[in-house]
Amino acid sequence: PDYIGYGSSTGEVHSYVHAQGLAASIVDLLRATRRLLANHNVATNGQLFLTGYSEGGYATLAAQKEMEQNLPTEFPITASLPAAGPYDMSATARYIVGLANNPNPKLVAFVFKAYDYWYGWNRLSEMFQLPHSATIAAYQYDGNYLQGPLTGDSTVLFNTTFRNNFLGSGEATVKAAFTANNIYNWRPAAATRLFHGQDDTVVPYFNATNAVTAMTAAGSTSVEVVNCTTPPPGFRDHAICVGDYLSEVIRWFVPLASNL
Protein backbone atom coordinates (compact mmCIF):
# COMPACT_ATOMS: atom_id res chain seq x y z
CA PRO A 1 0.00 0.00 0.00
CA ASP A 2 0.90 3.66 -0.31
CA TYR A 3 1.60 4.22 3.38
CA ILE A 4 0.56 7.18 5.50
CA GLY A 5 2.87 10.10 4.71
CA TYR A 6 3.29 9.19 1.05
CA GLY A 7 1.21 9.87 -2.06
CA SER A 8 -1.80 12.03 -1.29
CA SER A 9 -1.12 12.08 2.46
CA THR A 10 2.21 13.93 2.47
CA GLY A 11 0.86 16.36 5.06
CA GLU A 12 1.64 13.65 7.60
CA VAL A 13 5.01 12.16 8.50
CA HIS A 14 5.25 8.58 7.34
CA SER A 15 4.53 6.13 10.18
CA TYR A 16 7.93 4.52 9.67
CA VAL A 17 8.17 1.12 11.41
CA HIS A 18 5.16 2.08 13.52
CA ALA A 19 3.00 -1.01 13.85
CA GLN A 20 -0.45 0.52 14.12
CA GLY A 21 -0.01 2.92 11.20
CA LEU A 22 1.41 0.31 8.86
CA ALA A 23 -1.12 -2.38 9.74
CA ALA A 24 -3.99 0.07 9.20
CA SER A 25 -2.67 0.96 5.74
CA ILE A 26 -2.58 -2.69 4.71
CA VAL A 27 -6.02 -3.49 6.09
CA ASP A 28 -7.48 -0.44 4.33
CA LEU A 29 -5.81 -1.41 1.04
CA LEU A 30 -7.20 -4.94 1.17
CA ARG A 31 -10.69 -3.67 1.93
CA ALA A 32 -10.49 -1.20 -0.94
CA THR A 33 -9.20 -3.93 -3.24
CA ARG A 34 -12.12 -6.18 -2.38
CA ARG A 35 -14.58 -3.40 -3.21
CA LEU A 36 -12.81 -2.68 -6.48
CA LEU A 37 -12.84 -6.34 -7.51
CA ALA A 38 -16.50 -6.70 -6.56
CA ASN A 39 -17.44 -3.60 -8.52
CA HIS A 40 -15.77 -5.08 -11.60
CA ASN A 41 -17.13 -8.58 -11.01
CA VAL A 42 -13.63 -10.04 -10.62
CA ALA A 43 -13.59 -13.29 -8.66
CA THR A 44 -10.72 -14.38 -6.42
CA ASN A 45 -9.70 -17.79 -5.12
CA GLY A 46 -10.25 -16.61 -1.52
CA GLN A 47 -6.62 -16.93 -0.48
CA LEU A 48 -4.58 -14.20 1.17
CA PHE A 49 -0.77 -14.16 1.00
CA LEU A 50 1.25 -11.52 2.87
CA THR A 51 4.86 -10.59 2.19
CA GLY A 52 7.22 -7.63 2.23
CA TYR A 53 10.88 -6.77 2.66
CA SER A 54 12.69 -4.49 5.15
CA GLU A 55 10.08 -2.01 6.43
CA GLY A 56 7.71 -4.08 4.29
CA GLY A 57 8.67 -7.13 6.33
CA TYR A 58 7.82 -5.29 9.53
CA ALA A 59 4.56 -4.07 7.97
CA THR A 60 3.72 -7.63 6.91
CA LEU A 61 4.08 -9.04 10.41
CA ALA A 62 2.30 -6.04 11.95
CA ALA A 63 -0.64 -6.57 9.59
CA GLN A 64 -0.67 -10.30 10.23
CA LYS A 65 -0.77 -9.68 13.99
CA GLU A 66 -3.65 -7.22 13.61
CA MET A 67 -5.58 -9.60 11.34
CA GLU A 68 -5.11 -12.71 13.44
CA GLN A 69 -5.84 -11.04 16.76
CA ASN A 70 -8.63 -8.63 15.79
CA LEU A 71 -9.94 -9.51 12.30
CA PRO A 72 -9.56 -13.30 11.91
CA THR A 73 -12.90 -13.85 10.18
CA GLU A 74 -12.45 -11.00 7.73
CA PHE A 75 -8.85 -11.88 6.86
CA PRO A 76 -8.05 -15.61 6.99
CA ILE A 77 -4.37 -15.80 5.99
CA THR A 78 -3.06 -18.58 3.76
CA ALA A 79 0.64 -17.85 4.34
CA SER A 80 2.85 -14.98 5.48
CA LEU A 81 6.47 -14.31 4.57
CA PRO A 82 7.85 -11.24 6.40
CA ALA A 83 11.44 -10.52 5.36
CA ALA A 84 14.32 -8.54 6.87
CA GLY A 85 12.08 -6.53 9.19
CA PRO A 86 12.89 -4.97 12.59
CA TYR A 87 10.29 -6.92 14.57
CA ASP A 88 12.20 -6.30 17.82
CA MET A 89 12.12 -2.51 17.68
CA SER A 90 13.44 -1.95 21.20
CA ALA A 91 16.57 -4.03 20.57
CA THR A 92 16.96 -2.58 17.07
CA ALA A 93 16.75 0.99 18.36
CA ARG A 94 19.39 0.28 20.96
CA TYR A 95 21.57 -1.30 18.29
CA ILE A 96 21.37 1.64 15.87
CA VAL A 97 21.92 4.26 18.56
CA GLY A 98 24.83 2.28 19.97
CA LEU A 99 26.74 2.02 16.70
CA ALA A 100 29.85 4.18 16.64
CA ASN A 101 29.51 4.67 12.88
CA ASN A 102 26.24 3.99 11.14
CA PRO A 103 26.29 3.55 7.34
CA ASN A 104 22.60 4.48 7.15
CA PRO A 105 22.14 7.66 9.22
CA LYS A 106 19.09 8.73 7.20
CA LEU A 107 17.25 5.57 8.22
CA VAL A 108 18.16 6.14 11.85
CA ALA A 109 16.93 9.72 11.67
CA PHE A 110 13.76 8.63 9.87
CA VAL A 111 12.87 6.27 12.72
CA PHE A 112 13.22 8.96 15.37
CA LYS A 113 11.51 11.56 13.20
CA ALA A 114 8.48 9.31 12.80
CA TYR A 115 8.24 8.37 16.45
CA ASP A 116 8.76 11.98 17.56
CA TYR A 117 5.86 13.01 15.31
CA TRP A 118 3.38 10.25 16.08
CA TYR A 119 4.02 10.26 19.83
CA GLY A 120 4.01 14.06 20.01
CA TRP A 121 7.36 14.43 21.75
CA ASN A 122 8.65 17.44 19.81
CA ARG A 123 12.16 16.59 20.97
CA LEU A 124 14.26 16.33 17.82
CA SER A 125 16.46 19.22 18.97
CA GLU A 126 17.14 17.29 22.18
CA MET A 127 17.85 14.03 20.41
CA PHE A 128 20.17 15.27 17.66
CA GLN A 129 22.94 17.85 17.40
CA LEU A 130 22.95 20.82 15.08
CA PRO A 131 23.00 21.07 12.11
CA HIS A 132 21.55 17.57 11.86
CA SER A 133 18.60 18.23 14.16
CA ALA A 134 17.50 21.07 11.87
CA THR A 135 17.86 18.87 8.79
CA ILE A 136 15.75 16.15 10.36
CA ALA A 137 13.12 18.59 11.66
CA ALA A 138 12.70 20.04 8.16
CA TYR A 139 12.18 16.55 6.74
CA GLN A 140 10.26 16.20 3.51
CA TYR A 141 9.99 12.99 1.57
CA ASP A 142 12.03 13.16 -1.64
CA GLY A 143 12.59 9.49 -2.50
CA ASN A 144 15.64 9.29 -0.24
CA TYR A 145 13.96 9.64 3.16
CA LEU A 146 15.58 12.93 4.16
CA GLN A 147 16.84 15.96 2.32
CA GLY A 148 20.35 17.05 3.24
CA PRO A 149 23.45 15.20 4.43
CA LEU A 150 23.70 13.47 7.80
CA THR A 151 26.85 12.16 9.44
CA GLY A 152 27.26 8.49 10.22
CA ASP A 153 29.28 9.33 13.34
CA SER A 154 26.80 8.70 16.16
CA THR A 155 28.74 10.90 18.58
CA VAL A 156 28.17 13.83 16.21
CA LEU A 157 24.69 12.92 15.00
CA PHE A 158 23.05 12.37 18.39
CA ASN A 159 22.93 14.73 21.32
CA THR A 160 25.45 13.28 23.76
CA THR A 161 23.17 13.46 26.79
CA PHE A 162 20.26 11.86 24.96
CA ARG A 163 22.45 9.09 23.54
CA ASN A 164 24.03 8.29 26.89
CA ASN A 165 20.67 8.25 28.65
CA PHE A 166 19.08 6.12 25.95
CA LEU A 167 21.88 3.58 26.07
CA GLY A 168 21.81 3.73 29.87
CA SER A 169 18.88 3.71 32.26
CA GLY A 170 17.18 6.92 31.10
CA GLU A 171 14.71 7.96 28.38
CA ALA A 172 11.99 5.65 29.67
CA THR A 173 9.26 7.28 27.56
CA VAL A 174 11.17 6.88 24.30
CA LYS A 175 12.11 3.31 25.13
CA ALA A 176 8.51 2.50 25.99
CA ALA A 177 7.40 3.65 22.55
CA PHE A 178 9.86 1.32 20.86
CA THR A 179 8.81 -1.52 23.15
CA ALA A 180 5.16 -0.85 22.24
CA ASN A 181 6.11 -1.47 18.61
CA ASN A 182 7.72 -4.84 19.22
CA ILE A 183 5.55 -7.22 17.21
CA TYR A 184 6.88 -10.66 18.14
CA ASN A 185 5.22 -11.40 21.50
CA TRP A 186 2.22 -13.35 20.20
CA ARG A 187 1.30 -16.71 18.70
CA PRO A 188 0.83 -16.78 14.91
CA ALA A 189 -1.66 -19.36 13.65
CA ALA A 190 -1.04 -18.95 9.91
CA ALA A 191 1.97 -20.57 8.29
CA THR A 192 4.73 -17.98 8.74
CA ARG A 193 8.30 -17.86 7.47
CA LEU A 194 10.61 -15.05 8.55
CA PHE A 195 13.25 -14.61 5.84
CA HIS A 196 16.47 -12.84 6.82
CA GLY A 197 20.11 -12.45 5.80
CA GLN A 198 22.50 -13.65 8.46
CA ASP A 199 24.94 -10.78 7.79
CA ASP A 200 22.36 -7.98 7.61
CA THR A 201 23.96 -4.70 8.73
CA VAL A 202 20.82 -2.60 8.22
CA VAL A 203 18.25 -4.70 10.10
CA PRO A 204 20.12 -7.13 12.38
CA TYR A 205 19.49 -10.85 12.01
CA PHE A 206 18.52 -11.12 15.69
CA ASN A 207 15.13 -9.69 14.74
CA ALA A 208 14.17 -12.94 13.01
CA THR A 209 15.59 -15.25 15.67
CA ASN A 210 14.18 -13.23 18.58
CA ALA A 211 10.75 -13.26 16.96
CA VAL A 212 10.68 -16.98 16.23
CA THR A 213 11.97 -17.82 19.71
CA ALA A 214 9.26 -15.70 21.35
CA MET A 215 6.49 -16.96 19.08
CA THR A 216 7.46 -20.57 19.62
CA ALA A 217 7.55 -20.02 23.39
CA ALA A 218 4.04 -18.54 23.10
CA GLY A 219 2.86 -21.82 21.58
CA SER A 220 3.05 -21.25 17.85
CA THR A 221 3.92 -24.31 15.75
CA SER A 222 3.64 -22.57 12.38
CA VAL A 223 6.58 -20.15 12.40
CA GLU A 224 10.19 -20.60 11.30
CA VAL A 225 13.26 -18.68 10.15
CA VAL A 226 14.33 -19.01 6.52
CA ASN A 227 17.91 -17.91 5.87
CA CYS A 228 19.29 -16.13 2.85
CA THR A 229 21.50 -18.68 1.07
CA THR A 230 22.40 -17.53 -2.44
CA PRO A 231 25.20 -15.04 -1.61
CA PRO A 232 28.32 -16.60 -0.05
CA PRO A 233 28.67 -16.61 3.76
CA GLY A 234 29.74 -13.22 5.07
CA PHE A 235 27.95 -11.36 2.27
CA ARG A 236 24.32 -12.10 3.12
CA ASP A 237 23.50 -8.46 3.76
CA HIS A 238 20.26 -6.50 3.49
CA ALA A 239 20.14 -5.48 -0.17
CA ILE A 240 22.09 -8.46 -1.49
CA CYS A 241 19.50 -10.92 -0.18
CA VAL A 242 16.53 -9.36 -2.00
CA GLY A 243 16.89 -11.71 -4.97
CA ASP A 244 16.98 -14.76 -2.73
CA TYR A 245 13.91 -13.45 -0.90
CA LEU A 246 11.93 -13.10 -4.14
CA SER A 247 12.87 -16.64 -5.08
CA GLU A 248 11.61 -17.85 -1.70
CA VAL A 249 8.29 -16.06 -2.24
CA ILE A 250 7.80 -17.92 -5.52
CA ARG A 251 9.04 -21.26 -4.17
CA TRP A 252 6.65 -21.19 -1.25
CA PHE A 253 3.56 -19.28 -2.39
CA VAL A 254 3.06 -20.69 -5.89
CA PRO A 255 2.48 -24.32 -4.82
CA LEU A 256 0.04 -23.12 -2.15
CA ALA A 257 -2.12 -21.15 -4.58
CA SER A 258 -5.25 -22.96 -5.68
CA ASN A 259 -8.20 -22.56 -8.04
CA LEU A 260 -6.57 -19.84 -10.11
Disulfide bonds with the S-S distance in Angstrom:
Cys228-Cys241 2.19
